[in-house]
Each structure stands twice: as structure tokens, then as C-alpha cells.
Amino acid sequence: MEIRLDYGRDGLTARVPDRNLEAVLSLQPQKAHYWPERGVRDALRQPRGCPPLAAFARGRQSACIVVCDITRPVPSKAVLGEMLAVLEAGGIPRDGITILVATGTHRPSTPAEQAQMLGPDIAQTYRIENHVATDSSTHTYLGETPGGVPIWVNSRFVEADLKISVGLIEPHFMAGYSGGRKMVCPGICGMETIKVWHGPRYIGHERSESTLLEGNPVHEDSAYIAAKAGLDFICDVTLDDQKKVTGIYAGRPESAWMQGVQAVEKVVKAPLSEPVDIVVTTTAGYPLDLTFYQAVKGMVGALPAVKEGGTIIIVARCEEGIGGPEFTETLLNTDDLEGFVQKTYEPGFFVPDQWEVHELAKALRKAEVLMYTEGIPAETLSRCFVTPISSVEEGIRQALAKHGDLARIAVIPKGPYVAPVISG
């Protein structure tokens, strides 16, 4: 059977033997908005748990709107076009509005990317700033979380009269779901916050998993930090398998976001009777599969579907290579992955992006990982603790040789956007 996989900008077709194919795990069907701008307009007028956005704008002199960077397919242009009109009509001057790109620890967005994300008119007309997690001079200290995480948040956001975020709700491999509070933490937090919040004590917790919220310390402290920073209003969206808008959730951060999460849960969970020998998955294509760093999310997202000792075959374009310089250097200069993970528990030890090494190790503890990419040479890729393959079909041949001719295969074309659930 030929199956279309999300890969880069154009996708990739893979042939999977019919006799081995157990299931294709996909998003549940959804109805997309024909006019998302109209949906945004309505959501801003009738938000959940609070007055209309126009009421928030009255009497304010400044606003900071946090948006995702290029690694998230958020239709920010559609949302911001309506939102900015409301803010200015409410009396906030244009030069008092800042659009802050929530880079977290990612690289800064480029002017070309900002035009792509926000639209040329907005990119040229409004003040746009990249958050820089390593620039402590641009952060404000707000105390600590109950879990002991120091709270350092972008000062531009903290000092704004009105604080807004625009995000995407989808499964997240550590925080349960993205969107809402994650736009603040880690989106616009300082490195001193992120290195603890993303430290081994949090990401090593048994509840720090995709689609889990209750008892998940990554989620709970992120929500605490967003509230402490004063996040007033959110407008999050949900997307279908074509990245078209299916839902718009605006209003008070907690209630609007939870409404979106409840809608997403019904769509993203894909049942499987029992774990299979082989999972073919992706990193959901462009823009999420720009780097190997992001591809780790696809590996971890597939773990519930694969049996212990099984094989994950993942495709990711990785047109920007391995990832940031620290993550790249760590992987290429580490011979013992588990040894590195153990070092992160030592007091005082910290390397930026070490949390993604933890997640890679989590995937490799359960399954071997075979990877197809055009963005990283095979020799380099093999130093990232995965096995390079020349095609998905070659990976399947290798996996069948290991697990037997009758090994069962599950395919997840949308990668981490789908959450496998064992129903047996």
C-alpha cells in the first residue's frame, strides 16, 4: 500500500507491505473554517470567560502580543489582522503595540520569516521583536514557582498594559498540549527559567508526557508562570490534517485554552489494539521538520505505538540540519548518550537544549530508530544515535529482517500531531 507521509514542503510517498500493515493512525475528520478571519472576529467579540477584547483595550496605552516562530504553522496573519484592528479601535496607539516572537531557545526569526508568518503589511507596519532567552538584560524577575523554578520573563511583555498570546493547540511530548501558557513559558522566558523548567527533574517525571495534564509538572509550572507574568487574553487555534483552521479559542487563558484542549482530545487520539513491531512516522512536515532537534518529537510521539525493542522509522527533511549550535555540538561530541543524561542530574551541570537529548534517549531506550532525511549527511546522522536509511522501504526491509516477515507495522503520516492510544 502506498501512503503519503508529511515530509518537508512537498511530502513523501512510501510503500508499506499490505500483509504487515496493522493500522494507519490519523487525525479524526474535522470541519475547517471557510473564513477563519470571520471566526476570529466572532471569537474576539464573544470570548470565553471574560469581556470582549475591545473592553480590554479601552484605557490601555500599550499591548504586547506573543506569537509563535516559524516552527509552528499558526495562521498568525489571519488572527492578527482582526486583533490589531480591535486594539487600535479601542485606543491603543499603533506605536504602543509590540509583536513578540516566542522563540524560546530557538534561533531568532528572520525578516523574511516574519513576513511569511505575519504577512508583509503587518511585518512592515508594526514593531516586531524576537525574544532572546540568553539576554538577561531584557528579562524581569517575578519570583519562583511552587516547584522552585525561577521566573524570568521578557520585560517588554511584563511592562505592557495588555498582554496577549496567539498560539496553536496540539499534542506536546512533554507538556501534554501546546498553546496557552506555553507561549509564555518557555516562549518568552529567560534561560535561567528554562534550564530548570526543562531540567531532568521535570522532563524525567513520569507524567511529563503527551496529552497528559493532571500531575504533569511541566504543564503545571508553565501555567503558574503565565499567570504570574499577567497573561490577560489568548487566541489559540486548532488545525486539521491540511493545516486549515478548525477551531478558534479566545478569552481568559485557562478557560479558553482548556476548551480548545477538550476539542483537540477528540481529534488527535488514535486507537491501536496493542503496540506493534514497527512504526513508520514523521515530524509532521514543514515547518516542524526543519531540524533533527524537532524530529525527536516525532520519535517520542510514536513510543506508545511501538513495542519494547521495536523499531521506529522516521522521516524528517531537516533542511536546517541538526539544530542549534549547542544541541549539535552536544550530539556530535557525545559517545555515551545515557552517560550524558546522567551528567545532567549533577548539581551545576547545564548545556542548552540538553532536554532534547533526554527525549532522544527516552525514545532509544524503547526502540531502535531508523531515519530518512535529505538534510543531514549519513555519516553525520549516524553520530546522532540513529541509523541512516536511504528510503522508507529500505528501513522497512531492515526492520522486517530483524522482527520477522510477519512483523506488524503502524504508520503515522502526521507524526506528533497524532497521539497513539493503546485501546486493548
C-alpha positions in Angstrom: 0.0 0.0 0.0 1.3 3.5 -0.9 0.9 6.0 2.0 1.6 9.7 1.7 3.8 11.0 4.6 4.3 14.6 5.7 7.9 15.4 4.8 9.4 18.8 4.1 7.3 21.1 2.0 6.1 18.5 -0.6 5.5 15.2 1.2 6.8 11.8 0.5 5.1 8.6 -0.7 6.2 5.3 1.0 5.2 1.7 0.1 4.2 -0.5 3.0 3.6 -4.2 2.6 -0.1 -4.9 2.8 0.3 -8.1 4.8 2.3 -6.3 7.5 0.2 -3.1 7.7 -1.7 -3.1 11.0 -3.1 0.4 11.0 -2.7 4.0 9.7 -3.1 6.3 12.6 -4.6 9.6 11.6 -6.5 12.6 13.0 -10.3 12.3 13.2 -12.1 14.2 10.5 -12.9 17.9 11.2 -14.7 20.7 9.6 -12.5 23.6 8.6 -13.5 27.3 8.8 -14.1 28.7 5.3 -13.5 32.2 6.6 -11.1 32.0 9.6 -10.9 35.8 9.8 -14.6 35.9 10.4 -14.3 33.2 13.1 -11.5 35.2 14.8 -13.7 38.3 14.7 -16.5 36.5 16.4 -14.2 34.9 19.0 -12.8 38.2 19.9 -16.3 39.7 20.3 -17.6 36.7 22.4 -14.6 35.3 24.2 -14.7 32.6 26.8 -14.6 33.7 30.5 -14.1 37.4 30.0 -15.4 40.6 28.3 -14.7 41.2 24.6 -11.1 42.1 23.6 -12.3 45.6 22.8 -13.1 46.1 26.5 -9.6 45.1 27.5 -8.2 47.6 25.0 -10.1 50.6 26.4 -7.9 52.9 28.6 -4.6 51.0 27.8 -1.6 52.6 26.2 0.4 49.6 25.2 0.0 46.0 24.3 2.3 43.0 23.7 1.2 40.2 21.5 3.2 37.0 21.7 3.3 34.9 18.5 4.9 31.6 17.5 8.1 31.4 15.5 8.4 29.7 12.1 8.5 26.2 13.5 4.7 26.3 14.2 2.1 26.5 11.4 0.0 29.1 13.2 -2.2 31.3 10.9 -0.9 34.4 12.8 -1.7 36.7 9.8 -5.4 35.8 10.0 -5.6 36.3 13.7 -3.5 39.4 14.0 -5.4 41.2 11.2 -8.5 41.1 13.3 -6.8 41.5 16.6 -4.8 44.6 15.7 -7.8 46.4 14.4 -9.7 45.8 17.7 -6.8 47.1 19.7 -6.3 50.3 17.7 -10.1 50.9 17.6 -10.0 50.6 21.4 -7.5 53.4 21.7 -4.1 51.7 21.9 -1.8 53.6 19.5 0.0 51.6 16.8 3.4 52.6 18.2 2.3 51.2 21.5 1.9 47.7 20.1 4.7 45.1 20.1 4.6 41.7 18.4 6.9 39.5 20.3 8.1 36.3 18.7 8.2 33.5 21.2 11.5 31.9 20.2 12.0 30.0 23.5 15.6 28.8 22.9 15.2 28.7 19.2 17.2 31.0 16.9 15.7 34.4 16.1 13.2 34.7 13.3 14.4 36.4 10.2 12.7 39.4 8.5 11.6 37.1 5.6 10.1 34.6 8.1 8.3 37.4 9.9 6.8 38.5 6.6 5.8 34.9 5.9 4.3 34.3 9.4 2.5 37.7 9.9 2.0 38.9 6.3 4.1 41.7 4.7 1.8 44.5 5.8 2.0 43.7 9.5 5.7 42.9 9.3 6.5 46.3 7.8 4.0 48.3 9.9 4.3 47.1 13.5 7.2 46.8 15.9 8.3 43.1 15.9 10.9 41.8 18.3 12.5 38.4 18.8 12.7 37.1 22.4 16.3 36.2 23.3 16.4 33.8 26.2 20.1 34.4 26.8 19.9 38.2 27.1 19.3 38.6 30.8 19.2 42.4 30.5 15.8 42.1 28.7 14.1 39.9 31.4 12.2 40.7 34.6 12.4 38.5 37.7 8.9 37.5 39.1 9.9 35.2 41.9 9.6 31.4 41.9 7.1 28.7 41.2 6.0 26.3 44.0 8.3 23.8 42.4 11.3 26.1 42.7 11.6 27.4 39.1 12.9 31.0 39.0 10.6 33.1 36.9 12.4 35.4 34.4 10.1 36.8 31.7 10.6 39.1 28.8 10.4 42.7 30.1 8.6 44.0 27.1 5.7 41.6 27.9 5.8 42.2 31.7 5.7 46.0 31.3 2.9 46.1 28.7 -0.6 47.3 29.8 -2.3 44.5 27.9 -0.7 41.0 27.5 -1.9 38.7 24.7 -0.8 35.5 23.1 -1.7 33.8 19.8 -0.9 30.1 19.6 -1.7 26.6 18.4 -3.1 23.8 20.5 -1.7 20.3 19.6 -0.2 17.4 21.5 3.1 18.2 23.1 5.5 15.5 24.1 6.4 17.0 27.5 3.7 19.5 28.4 0.6 17.5 27.4 -0.6 20.1 24.9 0.9 23.2 23.4 -0.6 26.7 23.3 -1.9 28.9 26.0 0.5 29.1 28.9 3.4 27.6 26.8 3.5 30.8 24.8 4.9 32.5 27.9 6.9 29.5 29.3 9.1 28.7 27.6 8.2 31.0 24.7 9.4 34.3 26.3 11.2 33.1 29.4 14.9 33.6 30.2 17.4 30.7 30.1 17.6 30.7 33.9 13.9 29.7 33.9 14.0 27.3 31.0 17.0 25.3 32.2 15.2 24.4 35.4 11.7 24.0 34.0 13.2 21.9 31.2 15.6 20.2 33.6 15.8 16.5 34.4 13.6 16.8 37.4 10.7 17.9 35.2 11.2 16.2 31.8 12.2 13.0 33.6 8.9 12.9 35.5 6.6 10.0 34.6 3.7 12.4 34.0 5.6 14.7 31.6 4.0 13.1 28.5 1.9 13.9 25.5 -1.8 14.5 26.2 -1.3 14.3 30.0 -2.1 17.4 32.1 -3.1 16.2 35.6 0.0 15.8 37.7 2.3 16.9 34.8 4.8 19.3 36.4 5.9 20.8 33.0 2.3 21.8 32.4 1.6 23.0 35.9 4.6 25.2 36.3 4.1 26.6 32.8 0.6 27.6 33.8 1.8 29.2 37.0 4.4 31.2 35.2 2.0 32.5 32.6 -0.4 33.6 35.3 2.4 35.3 37.3 3.5 37.2 34.2 0.0 38.5 33.8 -1.2 36.9 30.6 -4.6 38.6 30.0 -6.0 37.2 26.9 -5.3 34.3 24.4 -6.4 33.4 21.0 -5.4 29.9 20.1 -6.4 27.8 17.1 -6.7 24.2 16.2 -5.8 22.8 12.7 -6.9 19.8 10.6 -4.6 17.5 8.7 -4.3 20.1 5.9 -3.3 22.8 8.4 -6.6 24.6 8.0 -8.2 26.2 11.0 -10.9 24.1 12.7 -11.4 25.9 15.9 -10.7 29.4 17.5 -10.5 29.7 21.3 -10.2 33.2 22.6 -10.6 34.6 26.1 -9.2 34.1 29.6 -6.1 31.9 29.3 -7.2 29.0 31.5 -10.8 28.6 30.3 -10.3 29.3 26.6 -7.3 27.1 26.4 -9.0 24.2 28.2 -11.9 24.5 25.8 -9.5 24.1 22.9 -7.8 21.1 24.6 -11.1 19.3 25.1 -11.8 19.8 21.4 -8.3 18.6 20.4 -8.5 15.5 22.6 -11.4 14.2 20.5 -9.5 14.6 17.3 -5.8 13.6 17.9 -6.1 10.4 19.9 -5.8 7.4 17.5 -6.6 3.9 19.0 -4.4 0.9 18.5 -5.3 -2.5 19.9 -1.7 -3.2 21.1 1.8 -2.0 20.3 3.3 -3.1 17.0 6.8 -4.2 16.0 7.5 -1.3 13.6 6.2 2.3 13.5 6.7 4.5 10.4 6.2 8.1 11.4 7.2 11.7 10.6 7.8 15.1 12.1 4.6 16.5 10.5 6.5 18.1 7.6 7.4 21.7 7.1 7.8 23.8 9.3 8.1 21.4 12.2 10.7 19.1 10.5 13.3 21.8 9.8 15.8 20.2 12.2 16.8 16.9 13.8 16.0 18.7 17.1 12.4 18.9 16.1 12.4 15.4 14.7 12.9 14.0 18.2 9.3 15.0 18.9 8.2 12.6 16.2 10.2 9.8 17.7 8.9 10.3 21.2 5.3 10.8 19.9 5.5 7.3 18.3 6.5 5.5 21.5 3.1 4.4 22.7 2.5 2.6 19.4 5.8 0.6 19.4 6.6 -2.5 21.5 9.7 -2.7 23.7 12.6 -3.5 21.5 10.7 -2.5 18.4 11.7 -0.2 15.5 10.7 3.4 14.7 11.3 4.6 11.1 11.1 8.3 10.9 11.3 10.8 8.0 12.2 14.4 8.5 13.5 16.9 5.9 15.9 18.7 8.3 16.7 21.4 5.8 18.4 23.4 8.6 20.4 20.4 9.8 20.7 19.1 13.3 19.6 22.2 15.2 21.1 25.0 17.3 24.8 25.1 17.9 24.7 23.8 21.4 22.4 20.8 20.6 24.5 20.0 17.5 27.8 20.2 19.5 26.4 18.0 22.3 25.2 15.2 20.0 28.3 15.2 17.8 30.7 15.2 20.7 28.9 12.6 22.9 29.8 9.0 22.7 27.6 7.8 25.6 24.1 9.1 25.4 23.0 7.7 28.7 26.2 8.9 30.4 25.4 12.4 29.2 21.8 12.1 30.6 23.2 11.1 34.0 25.5 14.1 34.0 22.6 16.5 33.7 21.5 15.4 37.1 24.8 16.6 38.6 24.4 20.0 40.5 25.6 22.9 38.4 25.8 21.0 35.1 23.8 22.6 32.3 24.1 22.6 28.5 21.4 24.5 26.4 19.0 22.1 24.7 20.0 19.2 27.0 16.3 18.4 27.4 16.1 17.3 23.8 18.9 14.9 24.4 16.9 13.5 27.3 13.9 12.9 25.0 16.1 11.3 22.3 17.4 8.9 25.0 13.8 8.1 26.1 13.0 7.1 22.5 16.1 5.0 22.1 15.6 3.1 25.4 12.4 1.6 24.0 13.2 1.2 20.3 15.8 1.5 17.7 15.4 4.5 15.4 16.0 4.4 11.6 15.8 7.8 9.9 15.5 9.1 6.4 16.5 12.7 5.7 18.0 14.7 2.9 19.2 17.5 5.2 21.9 15.7 7.1 24.7 13.5 5.6 24.5 9.9 6.6 27.9 10.0 8.3 26.8 12.9 10.4 23.4 11.4 11.1 24.9 8.2 12.4 26.6 10.2 15.1 23.2 11.3 16.3 22.5 7.8 17.7 20.1 6.9 14.9 20.6 4.7 11.9 20.5 6.4 8.5 18.4 4.8 5.7 18.2 5.5 2.0 14.4 5.2 1.9 11.4 4.2 4.0 11.3 1.0 2.0 14.9 0.2 2.9 14.1 0.9 6.6 11.1 -1.5 6.4 13.3 -4.2 4.9 15.8 -3.8 7.7 13.1 -3.9 10.3 11.4 -6.9 8.9 14.7 -8.7 8.8 15.0 -8.0 12.5 11.4 -8.7 13.6 10.4 -11.3 11.1 8.4 -11.4 7.8 5.1 -11.2 9.7 6.0 -8.2 11.9 3.2 -5.7 12.3 3.6 -2.1 11.1 1.7 1.0 12.1 2.0 4.3 10.1 1.5 7.8 11.5 1.6 10.2 8.5 1.2 13.3 10.6 3.7 12.3 13.2 3.4 14.1 16.6 0.1 15.7 15.7 -1.4 12.3 16.3 -1.4 10.7 19.7 -1.5 6.9 19.6 -3.6 5.3 22.4 -3.5 1.6 23.2 -7.1 0.5 23.5 -6.7 -3.2 24.1 
